[in-house]
Amino acid sequence: QKEVEQNSGPLSVPEGAIASLNCTYSDRGSQSFFWYRQYSGKSPELIMFIYSNGDKEDGRFTAQLNKASQYVSLLIRDSQPSDSATYLCAVNILYFGNEKLTFGTGTRLTIIP
Amino acid sequence: GAGVSQSPRYKVAKRGQDVALRCDPISGHVSLFWYQQALGQGPEFLTYFQNEAQLDKSGLPSDRFFAERPEGSVSTLKIQRTQQEDSAVYLCASSLGAGSGDEQFFGPGTRLTVL
């Protein structure tokens, strides 16, 4: 089992709809969770981070964390064509005493105009 | 202010050559990370520096990979005797605090192609 798992997609969503991206992780002790957006040929950029159970909203983006289920998700409301990108879930995972930011393989999202 | 910069942006090497990849982190950032990203995959951790100390190098795939940050600022990732499987994008990231719990700011990456 991979430490961080995402559905690789592609996920196609009509413009204006809600895009829902999901991620599960293996380490129950993880405390920090991040969503990065990566446009093709570009480097990852942070769009949300969440540390506590529940929802965290920032503009059109909502991150949801459920530590009991080891599940973190990202909702994008009123999807725009500019949201088309790969979304990387990243979790701080403890390996032999050292924390490492561990990424999923990413979900490719396409917003259809 | 300036973000994280990396050079060169693209590097083509013949199998067996040595390469050196440079990273200039954001000024004042304590932590510096190197990642390797293969096509269609997420970044994979290689190594971590806190100032000039290399605290974790467990992700380096072989002893052909070596990284340094001698003055706690600029870092160099060196790959000796490159192999085709080393072809990937090498990303550098920096963060203000210690450890990997803070936001990491990524550079544009160096795309390495080994022929």
Interface residues (C-beta under 8 A of the other chain):
Chain A: V4 S8 Q31 S32 F34 K42 S43 P44 E45 L46 F49 L88 A90 N92 Y95 F96 N98 E99 K100 L101 T102 F103 G104 T105 G106
Chain B: F33 G40 Q41 G42 P43 E44 F45 Y48 L55 D56 S58 G59 L91 G99 S100 G101 E103 Q104 F105 F106 G107 P108 G109
